């Protein structure tokens, strides 16, 4: 039995912030409107990118939009974020990113100095990732129509032979690995937005993950079922999507999930759960039990995976729940949230 989803009220309904938050409402919008309009086998897989065959191999293509507020935050800005996010969507297919495009919608009155800092950070992020921004577009809109700057990107990459990662491939008994501490990016954004100061600086984890992914693929090969970067909606929304797409449930050991003390304290202050907070430099991997040890060792050996952890397993569950348990015997169910309290974090 698949989890029930309400149909969109196409005739009288309207888009609200929840439809862009990464939760259940966004899933309903995509499946109930865009998939019906564009329906094809690639979209139906529900991944953050699509792989397709070309002469001589397989390629991956992705696209994304960045409307973050504020534009500058501890650890980066909308420019570096747009490169990291696009590279990571490609990497989650196990692919090597090659080329990006970038489209800018700029509000009249935007400062050239800020635009240069953003462009420079994009260039530096691309060079560090070993990719090229090879085409783009620029539009300027009237004052008050773009909240400063919006960036849209697209990216392409190549997939190793024989590797087919996809969201419907999780199986009962598979392990859930995460590459590090949760919530760093989302809390860094919210602290800047709310002018909050903490004893320990909280910095975005925004980073390109393709090199980490390459090490994981080398260690786990076809034993890696799928990978996702838990951005909007955080780990909770990501695993709920995978559970629904794969027809399984997940049981996680909550006290094995790494969260920095400063992030946990900030979430408590803000009334948030770190499991639902956005990340931009972390990934979640679903892997078969026989390769778990090797993949986890490869993750821990990489600078971006030093805090990696095995946090749970896929279980048989007709309702496709994500269950949290603790060593003290407690438990809860985490579900897709509307996300209205977390607009524009990624």
PyMOL commands that set and color helices and strands:
alter all, ss='L'
color gray80, all
select helices_A, chain A and resi 17-20+24-38+41-44+78-91+112-129+184-193+210-223+234-246+254-256+261-270+274-276+289-300+303-305+340-342
alter helices_A, ss='H'
color red, helices_A
select strands_A, chain A and resi 50-54+57-66+72-73+76-77+95-107+132-141+149-159+175-178+224-228+249-253+284-287+309-315+322-325+331-334
alter strands_A, ss='S'
color yellow, strands_A
deselect
rebuild
show_as cartoon
